[in-house]
Amino acid sequence: MLVKEYMSKNPIVLTSNDDVKSAFNLLLEKGIRQAPVVDKGELVGIVSDRDLRMAMVQNLKMNNLTVGLIMTKDPVIISVASYITYSSNLIRIGKFNAIPVIEESGELTGIISTTDILKCFLEVMDDDYMPLISK
């Protein structure tokens, strides 16, 4: 099973110039916990709802706080052709919630999250266990 089969395609992206409060509200509105940061078509970082929340609390008096100031720069990435087990190990070891997914060309094409991986693993579990999981 490959990452491209389970990733969330065409993810919501932010730019490094986006306002932190607006970015946080967008993540809330879309029901997502992290977003890749893209400037001029290039992946430059990733930011989580936790990063945004912490920045707002710690910088209550800063009105012009941008995503670029708090994002994780040069995030770990994974290829669409990678195995899902590899992505799950990256997430486990790095304690990430998600990893941006790139095409062979280097272009951002998706994001693989812990939820996406869990969905994959649930699909391959033996049918005997499904009644226990759905309770």
N, CA, C and O atoms as CSV, one atom per row, in Angstrom:
chain,resi,resn,atom,element,x,y,z
A,1,MET,N,N,0.823,-1.173,0.000
A,1,MET,CA,C,0.000,0.000,0.000
A,1,MET,C,C,0.876,1.248,0.000
A,1,MET,O,O,1.840,1.361,0.756
A,2,LEU,N,N,0.512,2.158,-0.857
A,2,LEU,CA,C,1.319,3.357,-1.038
A,2,LEU,C,C,0.654,4.587,-0.431
A,2,LEU,O,O,-0.567,4.645,-0.282
A,3,VAL,N,N,1.472,5.554,-0.089
A,3,VAL,CA,C,1.001,6.805,0.490
A,3,VAL,C,C,-0.041,7.457,-0.408
A,3,VAL,O,O,-1.036,7.984,0.091
A,4,LYS,N,N,0.166,7.433,-1.727
A,4,LYS,CA,C,-0.754,8.114,-2.641
A,4,LYS,C,C,-2.177,7.564,-2.586
A,4,LYS,O,O,-3.123,8.243,-2.984
A,5,GLU,N,N,-2.328,6.337,-2.094
A,5,GLU,CA,C,-3.651,5.732,-2.000
A,5,GLU,C,C,-4.441,6.232,-0.787
A,5,GLU,O,O,-5.668,6.131,-0.772
A,6,TYR,N,N,-3.770,6.758,0.209
A,6,TYR,CA,C,-4.436,7.137,1.458
A,6,TYR,C,C,-4.259,8.596,1.859
A,6,TYR,O,O,-4.934,9.065,2.775
A,7,MET,N,N,-3.380,9.310,1.201
A,7,MET,CA,C,-3.137,10.706,1.561
A,7,MET,C,C,-4.363,11.559,1.270
A,7,MET,O,O,-5.228,11.179,0.480
A,8,SER,N,N,-4.424,12.704,1.910
A,8,SER,CA,C,-5.429,13.714,1.582
A,8,SER,C,C,-4.850,14.543,0.445
A,8,SER,O,O,-3.805,15.177,0.588
A,9,LYS,N,N,-5.545,14.526,-0.681
A,9,LYS,CA,C,-5.029,15.220,-1.870
A,9,LYS,C,C,-5.376,16.708,-1.831
A,9,LYS,O,O,-6.340,17.123,-1.188
A,10,ASN,N,N,-4.573,17.491,-2.529
A,10,ASN,CA,C,-4.776,18.933,-2.642
A,10,ASN,C,C,-5.059,19.577,-1.287
A,10,ASN,O,O,-6.142,20.120,-1.069
A,11,PRO,N,N,-4.092,19.518,-0.384
A,11,PRO,CA,C,-4.337,20.030,0.971
A,11,PRO,C,C,-4.518,21.544,1.004
A,11,PRO,O,O,-4.044,22.269,0.129
A,12,ILE,N,N,-5.212,21.991,2.029
A,12,ILE,CA,C,-5.301,23.421,2.315
A,12,ILE,C,C,-3.872,23.872,2.631
A,12,ILE,O,O,-3.180,23.239,3.428
A,13,VAL,N,N,-3.439,24.955,2.013
A,13,VAL,CA,C,-2.086,25.458,2.271
A,13,VAL,C,C,-2.159,26.896,2.771
A,13,VAL,O,O,-3.125,27.618,2.526
A,14,LEU,N,N,-1.114,27.280,3.471
A,14,LEU,CA,C,-0.949,28.644,3.949
A,14,LEU,C,C,0.301,29.220,3.316
A,14,LEU,O,O,1.094,28.492,2.719
A,15,THR,N,N,0.479,30.526,3.444
A,15,THR,CA,C,1.729,31.157,3.027
A,15,THR,C,C,2.422,31.691,4.271
A,15,THR,O,O,1.789,31.855,5.314
A,16,SER,N,N,3.688,31.955,4.170
A,16,SER,CA,C,4.433,32.445,5.326
A,16,SER,C,C,3.984,33.847,5.737
A,16,SER,O,O,4.247,34.273,6.862
A,17,ASN,N,N,3.313,34.565,4.843
A,17,ASN,CA,C,2.832,35.916,5.155
A,17,ASN,C,C,1.439,35.937,5.768
A,17,ASN,O,O,0.958,36.997,6.170
A,18,ASP,N,N,0.780,34.778,5.848
A,18,ASP,CA,C,-0.561,34.728,6.427
A,18,ASP,C,C,-0.520,35.095,7.907
A,18,ASP,O,O,0.402,34.726,8.634
A,19,ASP,N,N,-1.525,35.818,8.324
A,19,ASP,CA,C,-1.691,36.192,9.723
A,19,ASP,C,C,-1.999,34.951,10.557
A,19,ASP,O,O,-2.784,34.103,10.135
A,20,VAL,N,N,-1.398,34.839,11.719
A,20,VAL,CA,C,-1.559,33.669,12.581
A,20,VAL,C,C,-3.021,33.458,12.969
A,20,VAL,O,O,-3.514,32.331,12.909
A,21,LYS,N,N,-3.717,34.512,13.364
A,21,LYS,CA,C,-5.119,34.371,13.771
A,21,LYS,C,C,-5.981,33.894,12.611
A,21,LYS,O,O,-6.839,33.030,12.795
A,22,SER,N,N,-5.767,34.441,11.424
A,22,SER,CA,C,-6.530,34.021,10.246
A,22,SER,C,C,-6.235,32.573,9.890
A,22,SER,O,O,-7.134,31.815,9.526
A,23,ALA,N,N,-4.970,32.200,9.998
A,23,ALA,CA,C,-4.577,30.817,9.701
A,23,ALA,C,C,-5.237,29.854,10.687
A,23,ALA,O,O,-5.735,28.800,10.291
A,24,PHE,N,N,-5.239,30.214,11.959
A,24,PHE,CA,C,-5.864,29.369,12.975
A,24,PHE,C,C,-7.358,29.210,12.689
A,24,PHE,O,O,-7.897,28.107,12.774
A,25,ASN,N,N,-8.014,30.305,12.354
A,25,ASN,CA,C,-9.447,30.252,12.047
A,25,ASN,C,C,-9.724,29.390,10.818
A,25,ASN,O,O,-10.733,28.687,10.773
A,26,LEU,N,N,-8.850,29.436,9.835
A,26,LEU,CA,C,-9.012,28.604,8.640
A,26,LEU,C,C,-8.908,27.125,8.992
A,26,LEU,O,O,-9.716,26.318,8.531
A,27,LEU,N,N,-7.927,26.768,9.798
A,27,LEU,CA,C,-7.778,25.370,10.216
A,27,LEU,C,C,-9.012,24.905,10.991
A,27,LEU,O,O,-9.495,23.790,10.792
A,28,LEU,N,N,-9.515,25.766,11.872
A,28,LEU,CA,C,-10.738,25.432,12.612
A,28,LEU,C,C,-11.921,25.228,11.668
A,28,LEU,O,O,-12.658,24.247,11.776
A,29,GLU,N,N,-12.086,26.156,10.757
A,29,GLU,CA,C,-13.198,26.114,9.803
A,29,GLU,C,C,-13.160,24.843,8.946
A,29,GLU,O,O,-14.200,24.240,8.678
A,30,LYS,N,N,-11.971,24.445,8.524
A,30,LYS,CA,C,-11.817,23.281,7.646
A,30,LYS,C,C,-11.716,21.967,8.422
A,30,LYS,O,O,-11.737,20.890,7.825
A,31,GLY,N,N,-11.608,22.052,9.748
A,31,GLY,CA,C,-11.523,20.846,10.570
A,31,GLY,C,C,-10.232,20.073,10.390
A,31,GLY,O,O,-10.215,18.843,10.425
A,32,ILE,N,N,-9.142,20.819,10.195
A,32,ILE,CA,C,-7.829,20.182,10.032
A,32,ILE,C,C,-6.894,20.662,11.132
A,32,ILE,O,O,-7.119,21.705,11.745
A,33,ARG,N,N,-5.838,19.883,11.375
A,33,ARG,CA,C,-4.947,20.200,12.486
A,33,ARG,C,C,-3.596,20.747,12.059
A,33,ARG,O,O,-2.830,21.211,12.902
A,34,GLN,N,N,-3.287,20.703,10.770
A,34,GLN,CA,C,-2.022,21.233,10.280
A,34,GLN,C,C,-2.159,21.568,8.807
A,34,GLN,O,O,-3.043,21.069,8.110
A,35,ALA,N,N,-1.251,22.437,8.350
A,35,ALA,CA,C,-1.271,22.808,6.939
A,35,ALA,C,C,0.155,23.066,6.461
A,35,ALA,O,O,0.962,23.665,7.172
A,36,PRO,N,N,0.452,22.608,5.248
A,36,PRO,CA,C,1.740,22.951,4.650
A,36,PRO,C,C,1.791,24.459,4.369
A,36,PRO,O,O,0.763,25.091,4.124
A,37,VAL,N,N,2.980,25.011,4.407
A,37,VAL,CA,C,3.189,26.422,4.091
A,37,VAL,C,C,3.936,26.476,2.764
A,37,VAL,O,O,5.018,25.907,2.621
A,38,VAL,N,N,3.344,27.169,1.798
A,38,VAL,CA,C,3.876,27.226,0.438
A,38,VAL,C,C,4.056,28.679,0.014
A,38,VAL,O,O,3.125,29.480,0.101
A,39,ASP,N,N,5.252,29.009,-0.443
A,39,ASP,CA,C,5.536,30.333,-0.996
A,39,ASP,C,C,6.051,30.170,-2.416
A,39,ASP,O,O,6.981,29.403,-2.668
A,40,LYS,N,N,5.444,30.891,-3.331
A,40,LYS,CA,C,5.845,30.853,-4.754
A,40,LYS,C,C,5.918,29.426,-5.286
A,40,LYS,O,O,6.828,29.081,-6.040
A,41,GLY,N,N,4.952,28.600,-4.887
A,41,GLY,CA,C,4.877,27.235,-5.371
A,41,GLY,C,C,5.818,26.250,-4.706
A,41,GLY,O,O,5.845,25.076,-5.076
A,42,GLU,N,N,6.598,26.710,-3.724
A,42,GLU,CA,C,7.575,25.839,-3.058
A,42,GLU,C,C,7.183,25.603,-1.598
A,42,GLU,O,O,6.839,26.539,-0.877
A,43,LEU,N,N,7.238,24.347,-1.178
A,43,LEU,CA,C,6.974,23.998,0.211
A,43,LEU,C,C,8.099,24.547,1.077
A,43,LEU,O,O,9.265,24.201,0.888
A,44,VAL,N,N,7.740,25.412,2.037
A,44,VAL,CA,C,8.762,26.019,2.888
A,44,VAL,C,C,8.591,25.659,4.363
A,44,VAL,O,O,9.474,25.926,5.178
A,45,GLY,N,N,7.450,25.052,4.702
A,45,GLY,CA,C,7.231,24.711,6.097
A,45,GLY,C,C,5.912,24.011,6.321
A,45,GLY,O,O,5.184,23.690,5.381
A,46,ILE,N,N,5.620,23.783,7.587
A,46,ILE,CA,C,4.340,23.219,8.007
A,46,ILE,C,C,4.001,23.864,9.344
A,46,ILE,O,O,4.892,24.191,10.128
A,47,VAL,N,N,2.725,24.043,9.596
A,47,VAL,CA,C,2.289,24.646,10.850
A,47,VAL,C,C,1.076,23.880,11.361
A,47,VAL,O,O,0.223,23.452,10.584
A,48,SER,N,N,1.011,23.714,12.670
A,48,SER,CA,C,-0.104,22.983,13.277
A,48,SER,C,C,-1.012,23.948,14.035
A,48,SER,O,O,-0.635,25.082,14.331
A,49,ASP,N,N,-2.205,23.471,14.337
A,49,ASP,CA,C,-3.121,24.288,15.130
A,49,ASP,C,C,-2.509,24.598,16.496
A,49,ASP,O,O,-2.734,25.672,17.053
A,50,ARG,N,N,-1.744,23.661,17.025
A,50,ARG,CA,C,-1.072,23.878,18.309
A,50,ARG,C,C,-0.034,24.993,18.201
A,50,ARG,O,O,0.049,25.850,19.080
A,51,ASP,N,N,0.762,24.986,17.124
A,51,ASP,CA,C,1.745,26.061,16.898
A,51,ASP,C,C,1.055,27.423,16.882
A,51,ASP,O,O,1.522,28.381,17.497
A,52,LEU,N,N,-0.057,27.485,16.173
A,52,LEU,CA,C,-0.787,28.745,16.024
A,52,LEU,C,C,-1.394,29.190,17.351
A,52,LEU,O,O,-1.320,30.366,17.708
A,53,ARG,N,N,-1.987,28.263,18.072
A,53,ARG,CA,C,-2.591,28.561,19.374
A,53,ARG,C,C,-1.537,29.087,20.349
A,53,ARG,O,O,-1.740,30.103,21.014
A,54,MET,N,N,-0.414,28.381,20.422
A,54,MET,CA,C,0.660,28.785,21.339
A,54,MET,C,C,1.201,30.170,20.977
A,54,MET,O,O,1.479,30.980,21.861
A,55,ALA,N,N,1.345,30.435,19.706
A,55,ALA,CA,C,1.856,31.736,19.267
A,55,ALA,C,C,0.897,32.855,19.658
A,55,ALA,O,O,1.328,33.928,20.080
A,56,MET,N,N,-0.395,32.605,19.517
A,56,MET,CA,C,-1.371,33.635,19.877
A,56,MET,C,C,-1.367,33.905,21.381
A,56,MET,O,O,-1.468,35.057,21.804
A,57,VAL,N,N,-1.254,32.871,22.174
A,57,VAL,CA,C,-1.253,33.020,23.633
A,57,VAL,C,C,0.024,33.719,24.099
A,57,VAL,O,O,-0.029,34.601,24.955
A,58,GLN,N,N,1.161,33.330,23.542
A,58,GLN,CA,C,2.439,33.888,23.978
A,58,GLN,C,C,2.685,35.305,23.464
A,58,GLN,O,O,3.524,36.028,24.003
A,59,ASN,N,N,1.960,35.698,22.429
A,59,ASN,CA,C,2.210,37.001,21.807
A,59,ASN,C,C,0.923,37.807,21.704
A,59,ASN,O,O,0.586,38.313,20.633
A,60,LEU,N,N,0.213,37.924,22.803
A,60,LEU,CA,C,-1.082,38.590,22.803
A,60,LEU,C,C,-1.024,40.027,22.283
A,60,LEU,O,O,-1.991,40.517,21.700
A,61,LYS,N,N,0.095,40.694,22.491
A,61,LYS,CA,C,0.209,42.096,22.095
A,61,LYS,C,C,0.730,42.288,20.671
A,61,LYS,O,O,0.709,43.404,20.151
A,62,MET,N,N,1.199,41.206,20.033
A,62,MET,CA,C,1.715,41.307,18.665
A,62,MET,C,C,0.569,41.177,17.681
A,62,MET,O,O,-0.092,40.140,17.620
A,63,ASN,N,N,0.334,42.216,16.919
A,63,ASN,CA,C,-0.769,42.191,15.962
A,63,ASN,C,C,-0.375,41.628,14.605
A,63,ASN,O,O,-1.228,41.110,13.884
A,64,ASN,N,N,0.873,41.718,14.250
A,64,ASN,CA,C,1.307,41.310,12.917
A,64,ASN,C,C,2.099,40.016,12.927
A,64,ASN,O,O,3.085,39.890,12.201
A,65,LEU,N,N,1.691,39.073,13.721
A,65,LEU,CA,C,2.382,37.794,13.808
A,65,LEU,C,C,2.005,36.948,12.598
A,65,LEU,O,O,0.824,36.725,12.330
A,66,THR,N,N,3.026,36.475,11.860
A,66,THR,CA,C,2.766,35.708,10.642
A,66,THR,C,C,3.149,34.240,10.808
A,66,THR,O,O,3.931,33.874,11.685
A,67,VAL,N,N,2.579,33.427,9.951
A,67,VAL,CA,C,2.849,31.992,9.942
A,67,VAL,C,C,4.339,31.721,9.764
A,67,VAL,O,O,4.878,30.805,10.384
A,68,GLY,N,N,5.004,32.501,8.932
A,68,GLY,CA,C,6.430,32.300,8.667
A,68,GLY,C,C,7.309,32.409,9.896
A,68,GLY,O,O,8.394,31.828,9.939
A,69,LEU,N,N,6.855,33.143,10.891
A,69,LEU,CA,C,7.638,33.310,12.115
A,69,LEU,C,C,7.547,32.102,13.042
A,69,LEU,O,O,8.416,31.906,13.891
A,70,ILE,N,N,6.505,31.295,12.887
A,70,ILE,CA,C,6.305,30.192,13.833
A,70,ILE,C,C,6.306,28.803,13.191
A,70,ILE,O,O,6.350,27.798,13.901
A,71,MET,N,N,6.260,28.736,11.885
A,71,MET,CA,C,6.180,27.430,11.202
A,71,MET,C,C,7.447,26.608,11.430
A,71,MET,O,O,8.504,27.138,11.772
A,72,THR,N,N,7.310,25.322,11.234
A,72,THR,CA,C,8.470,24.443,11.195
A,72,THR,C,C,9.025,24.526,9.783
A,72,THR,O,O,8.359,24.137,8.824
A,73,LYS,N,N,10.233,25.030,9.658
A,73,LYS,CA,C,10.847,25.197,8.334
A,73,LYS,C,C,11.420,23.879,7.841
A,73,LYS,O,O,11.809,23.016,8.628
A,74,ASP,N,N,11.464,23.744,6.526
A,74,ASP,CA,C,12.018,22.542,5.883
A,74,ASP,C,C,11.484,21.261,6.526
A,74,ASP,O,O,12.253,20.473,7.077
A,75,PRO,N,N,10.169,21.054,6.457
A,75,PRO,CA,C,9.584,19.886,7.134
A,75,PRO,C,C,10.013,18.569,6.495
A,75,PRO,O,O,10.437,18.522,5.341
A,76,VAL,N,N,9.891,17.516,7.272
A,76,VAL,CA,C,10.081,16.168,6.746
A,76,VAL,C,C,9.009,15.969,5.674
A,76,VAL,O,O,7.853,16.345,5.870
A,77,ILE,N,N,9.390,15.386,4.558
A,77,ILE,CA,C,8.456,15.131,3.465
A,77,ILE,C,C,8.505,13.660,3.091
A,77,ILE,O,O,9.420,12.933,3.477
A,78,ILE,N,N,7.519,13.241,2.345
A,78,ILE,CA,C,7.466,11.858,1.888
A,78,ILE,C,C,6.958,11.834,0.453
A,78,ILE,O,O,6.182,12.698,0.045
A,79,SER,N,N,7.393,10.853,-0.298
A,79,SER,CA,C,7.006,10.711,-1.697
A,79,SER,C,C,5.678,9.978,-1.818
A,79,SER,O,O,5.333,9.155,-0.971
A,80,VAL,N,N,4.938,10.283,-2.877
A,80,VAL,CA,C,3.683,9.576,-3.157
A,80,VAL,C,C,3.921,8.088,-3.354
A,80,VAL,O,O,3.016,7.281,-3.140
A,81,ALA,N,N,5.134,7.717,-3.761
A,81,ALA,CA,C,5.454,6.318,-4.047
A,81,ALA,C,C,5.963,5.555,-2.823
A,81,ALA,O,O,6.303,4.377,-2.931
A,82,SER,N,N,6.018,6.207,-1.667
A,82,SER,CA,C,6.474,5.541,-0.448
A,82,SER,C,C,5.402,4.599,0.091
A,82,SER,O,O,4.208,4.786,-0.143
A,83,TYR,N,N,5.854,3.597,0.807
A,83,TYR,CA,C,4.916,2.677,1.445
A,83,TYR,C,C,4.285,3.329,2.672
A,83,TYR,O,O,4.919,4.118,3.373
A,84,ILE,N,N,3.043,2.987,2.910
A,84,ILE,CA,C,2.309,3.534,4.051
A,84,ILE,C,C,2.992,3.185,5.369
A,84,ILE,O,O,2.947,3.970,6.317
A,85,THR,N,N,3.619,2.024,5.437
A,85,THR,CA,C,4.319,1.639,6.670
A,85,THR,C,C,5.511,2.559,6.932
A,85,THR,O,O,5.832,2.854,8.083
A,86,TYR,N,N,6.166,3.012,5.859
A,86,TYR,CA,C,7.281,3.944,6.013
A,86,TYR,C,C,6.780,5.276,6.572
A,86,TYR,O,O,7.400,5.857,7.462
A,87,SER,N,N,5.650,5.752,6.037
A,87,SER,CA,C,5.096,7.020,6.527
A,87,SER,C,C,4.671,6.902,7.980
A,87,SER,O,O,4.848,7.840,8.758
A,88,SER,N,N,4.108,5.754,8.355
A,88,SER,CA,C,3.686,5.590,9.747
A,88,SER,C,C,4.890,5.565,10.682
A,88,SER,O,O,4.816,6.076,11.799
A,89,ASN,N,N,5.987,4.982,10.240
A,89,ASN,CA,C,7.206,4.999,11.060
A,89,ASN,C,C,7.791,6.404,11.180
A,89,ASN,O,O,8.267,6.785,12.249
A,90,LEU,N,N,7.759,7.175,10.098
A,90,LEU,CA,C,8.234,8.560,10.165
A,90,LEU,C,C,7.412,9.362,11.162
A,90,LEU,O,O,7.954,10.125,11.962
A,91,ILE,N,N,6.107,9.183,11.105
A,91,ILE,CA,C,5.214,9.897,12.011
A,91,ILE,C,C,5.447,9.463,13.454
A,91,ILE,O,O,5.474,10.293,14.363
A,92,ARG,N,N,5.614,8.176,13.654
A,92,ARG,CA,C,5.835,7.656,15.011
A,92,ARG,C,C,7.150,8.147,15.592
A,92,ARG,O,O,7.193,8.637,16.721
A,93,ILE,N,N,8.213,8.018,14.828
A,93,ILE,CA,C,9.542,8.404,15.309
A,93,ILE,C,C,9.640,9.917,15.519
A,93,ILE,O,O,10.184,10.383,16.520
A,94,GLY,N,N,9.101,10.677,14.554
A,94,GLY,CA,C,9.183,12.133,14.646
A,94,GLY,C,C,8.111,12.762,15.509
A,94,GLY,O,O,8.151,13.961,15.787
A,95,LYS,N,N,7.139,11.943,15.942
A,95,LYS,CA,C,6.007,12.435,16.729
A,95,LYS,C,C,5.272,13.552,16.001
A,95,LYS,O,O,4.909,14.570,16.589
A,96,PHE,N,N,5.061,13.331,14.692
A,96,PHE,CA,C,4.322,14.272,13.872
A,96,PHE,C,C,2.843,13.888,13.851
A,96,PHE,O,O,2.476,12.760,14.179
A,97,ASN,N,N,2.014,14.835,13.464
A,97,ASN,CA,C,0.602,14.537,13.203
A,97,ASN,C,C,0.371,14.293,11.720
A,97,ASN,O,O,-0.591,13.628,11.335
A,98,ALA,N,N,1.257,14.833,10.892
A,98,ALA,CA,C,1.113,14.701,9.444
A,98,ALA,C,C,2.427,15.031,8.759
A,98,ALA,O,O,3.303,15.687,9.322
A,99,ILE,N,N,2.534,14.552,7.518
A,99,ILE,CA,C,3.727,14.810,6.715
A,99,ILE,C,C,3.284,15.238,5.319
A,99,ILE,O,O,2.435,14.581,4.717
A,100,PRO,N,N,3.846,16.331,4.791
A,100,PRO,CA,C,3.533,16.724,3.414
A,100,PRO,C,C,3.999,15.642,2.431
A,100,PRO,O,O,5.042,15.015,2.621
A,101,VAL,N,N,3.208,15.443,1.384
A,101,VAL,CA,C,3.503,14.435,0.365
A,101,VAL,C,C,3.837,15.148,-0.936
A,101,VAL,O,O,3.130,16.059,-1.366
A,102,ILE,N,N,4.940,14.708,-1.557
A,102,ILE,CA,C,5.366,15.345,-2.801
A,102,ILE,C,C,5.395,14.346,-3.956
A,102,ILE,O,O,5.559,13.141,-3.764
A,103,GLU,N,N,5.232,14.885,-5.145
A,103,GLU,CA,C,5.393,14.115,-6.380
A,103,GLU,C,C,6.894,13.948,-6.624
A,103,GLU,O,O,7.714,14.576,-5.955
A,104,GLU,N,N,7.242,13.095,-7.589
A,104,GLU,CA,C,8.660,12.922,-7.938
A,104,GLU,C,C,9.292,14.230,-8.394
A,104,GLU,O,O,10.499,14.422,-8.250
A,105,SER,N,N,8.474,15.139,-8.947
A,105,SER,CA,C,8.963,16.437,-9.408
A,105,SER,C,C,9.284,17.380,-8.253
A,105,SER,O,O,9.899,18.426,-8.455
A,106,GLY,N,N,8.865,17.008,-7.036
A,106,GLY,CA,C,9.074,17.856,-5.879
A,106,GLY,C,C,7.865,18.709,-5.534
A,106,GLY,O,O,7.879,19.434,-4.539
A,107,GLU,N,N,6.828,18.629,-6.341
A,107,GLU,CA,C,5.625,19.434,-6.133
A,107,GLU,C,C,4.760,18.841,-5.019
A,107,GLU,O,O,4.547,17.629,-4.966
A,108,LEU,N,N,4.267,19.702,-4.135
A,108,LEU,CA,C,3.358,19.278,-3.080
A,108,LEU,C,C,2.063,18.782,-3.707
A,108,LEU,O,O,1.458,19.476,-4.524
A,109,THR,N,N,1.643,17.593,-3.330
A,109,THR,CA,C,0.429,17.013,-3.903
A,109,THR,C,C,-0.574,16.561,-2.853
A,109,THR,O,O,-1.741,16.328,-3.167
A,110,GLY,N,N,-0.117,16.433,-1.585
A,110,GLY,CA,C,-1.022,15.977,-0.545
A,110,GLY,C,C,-0.388,16.056,0.825
A,110,GLY,O,O,0.688,16.624,1.012
A,111,ILE,N,N,-1.096,15.462,1.783
A,111,ILE,CA,C,-0.599,15.369,3.148
A,111,ILE,C,C,-1.096,14.040,3.701
A,111,ILE,O,O,-2.245,13.657,3.480
A,112,ILE,N,N,-0.236,13.351,4.409
A,112,ILE,CA,C,-0.627,12.079,5.028
A,112,ILE,C,C,-0.644,12.307,6.533
A,112,ILE,O,O,0.348,12.740,7.120
A,113,SER,N,N,-1.774,12.014,7.143
A,113,SER,CA,C,-1.942,12.265,8.574
A,113,SER,C,C,-2.108,10.956,9.333
A,113,SER,O,O,-2.272,9.889,8.743
A,114,THR,N,N,-2.061,11.067,10.631
A,114,THR,CA,C,-2.278,9.884,11.466
A,114,THR,C,C,-3.663,9.300,11.198
A,114,THR,O,O,-3.838,8.082,11.239
A,115,THR,N,N,-4.627,10.139,10.931
A,115,THR,CA,C,-5.983,9.667,10.614
A,115,THR,C,C,-5.999,8.885,9.311
A,115,THR,O,O,-6.664,7.853,9.218
A,116,ASP,N,N,-5.278,9.360,8.303
A,116,ASP,CA,C,-5.202,8.651,7.017
A,116,ASP,C,C,-4.566,7.279,7.200
A,116,ASP,O,O,-5.027,6.293,6.625
A,117,ILE,N,N,-3.520,7.221,7.993
A,117,ILE,CA,C,-2.819,5.956,8.231
A,117,ILE,C,C,-3.694,4.995,9.019
A,117,ILE,O,O,-3.728,3.799,8.730
A,118,LEU,N,N,-4.390,5.508,10.000
A,118,LEU,CA,C,-5.297,4.675,10.782
A,118,LEU,C,C,-6.385,4.081,9.891
A,118,LEU,O,O,-6.741,2.912,10.034
A,119,LYS,N,N,-6.906,4.881,8.981
A,119,LYS,CA,C,-7.916,4.393,8.027
A,119,LYS,C,C,-7.360,3.217,7.223
A,119,LYS,O,O,-8.042,2.209,7.035
A,120,CYS,N,N,-6.130,3.348,6.755
A,120,CYS,CA,C,-5.485,2.274,5.989
A,120,CYS,C,C,-5.394,1.001,6.819
A,120,CYS,O,O,-5.778,-0.077,6.365
A,121,PHE,N,N,-4.886,1.134,8.028
A,121,PHE,CA,C,-4.702,-0.048,8.867
A,121,PHE,C,C,-6.033,-0.703,9.227
A,121,PHE,O,O,-6.121,-1.928,9.315
A,122,LEU,N,N,-7.051,0.096,9.432
A,122,LEU,CA,C,-8.375,-0.471,9.719
A,122,LEU,C,C,-8.926,-1.242,8.522
A,122,LEU,O,O,-9.588,-2.266,8.689
A,123,GLU,N,N,-8.655,-0.757,7.334
A,123,GLU,CA,C,-9.131,-1.435,6.128
A,123,GLU,C,C,-8.495,-2.805,5.935
A,123,GLU,O,O,-9.115,-3.705,5.369
A,124,VAL,N,N,-7.270,-2.964,6.401
A,124,VAL,CA,C,-6.593,-4.242,6.189
A,124,VAL,C,C,-6.749,-5.216,7.352
A,124,VAL,O,O,-6.325,-6.369,7.271
A,125,MET,N,N,-7.353,-4.745,8.417
A,125,MET,CA,C,-7.546,-5.655,9.557
A,125,MET,C,C,-8.505,-6.777,9.192
A,125,MET,O,O,-9.366,-6.627,8.325
A,126,ASP,N,N,-8.343,-7.864,9.850
A,126,ASP,CA,C,-9.203,-9.028,9.654
A,126,ASP,C,C,-10.644,-8.673,9.998
A,126,ASP,O,O,-10.897,-7.982,10.985
A,127,ASP,N,N,-11.590,-9.147,9.184
A,127,ASP,CA,C,-13.006,-8.870,9.413
A,127,ASP,C,C,-13.487,-9.310,10.790
A,127,ASP,O,O,-14.457,-8.760,11.311
A,128,ASP,N,N,-12.822,-10.289,11.381
A,128,ASP,CA,C,-13.219,-10.758,12.707
A,128,ASP,C,C,-13.084,-9.674,13.772
A,128,ASP,O,O,-13.794,-9.694,14.777
A,129,TYR,N,N,-12.167,-8.726,13.549
A,129,TYR,CA,C,-11.940,-7.695,14.541
A,129,TYR,C,C,-12.798,-6.457,14.320
A,129,TYR,O,O,-12.926,-5.633,15.225
A,130,MET,N,N,-13.376,-6.310,13.163
A,130,MET,CA,C,-14.137,-5.097,12.856
A,130,MET,C,C,-15.310,-4.836,13.815
A,130,MET,O,O,-15.515,-3.682,14.192
A,131,PRO,N,N,-16.085,-5.847,14.227
A,131,PRO,CA,C,-17.166,-5.568,15.171
A,131,PRO,C,C,-16.662,-4.977,16.492
A,131,PRO,O,O,-17.355,-4.169,17.111
A,132,LEU,N,N,-15.475,-5.370,16.923
A,132,LEU,CA,C,-14.909,-4.830,18.159
A,132,LEU,C,C,-14.499,-3.376,18.001
A,132,LEU,O,O,-14.652,-2.579,18.927
A,133,ILE,N,N,-13.975,-3.027,16.825
A,133,ILE,CA,C,-13.473,-1.671,16.578
A,133,ILE,C,C,-14.610,-0.685,16.419
A,133,ILE,O,O,-14.494,0.460,16.856
A,134,SER,N,N,-15.707,-1.099,15.803
A,134,SER,CA,C,-16.790,-0.159,15.505
A,134,SER,C,C,-17.651,0.166,16.717
A,134,SER,O,O,-18.534,1.019,16.625
A,135,LYS,N,N,-17.417,-0.489,17.853
A,135,LYS,CA,C,-18.229,-0.199,19.064
A,135,LYS,C,C,-17.775,1.064,19.733
A,135,LYS,O,O,-18.337,1.459,20.754
